[in-house]
């Protein structure tokens, strides 16, 4: 079983930055998409950003211009650079790796807390 391990969360002041990382416990092949989701306190989990195997990326409107997703395939790692953090960015952040087709998988990380507070 593959585990995804997130790191880089913590407490930051409004306007500050954090970089989240998510790596696999062992090497896996054929990742079609790597993504980040978050669950604010008392709310449903929501999509944040995705990057596909060809390097194309997309992000939710509420983080565009502030958050950047990137990947390092040699390390099976995805990153989320978060700048200009706002109070409403406080949430548990989850990474997700997917592959679709005849050999498919859908792995989630355990989640990491990001708290934006003054």
MOTA-V570981 format. One record per helix or strand of 2 or more residues. SS is the DSSP state (H for helix, E for strand). FROM is the first residue (numbers start at 0). TO is the last residue. If there is no record, write none. Layout:
{{SS,FROM,TO} {SS,FROM,TO}}
This chain:
{{E,3,6} {E,9,11} {E,17,23} {E,32,38} {E,44,51} {E,56,58} {E,66,71} {H,72,74} {E,76,81} {H,86,88} {E,90,98} {E,104,108} {E,111,115}}
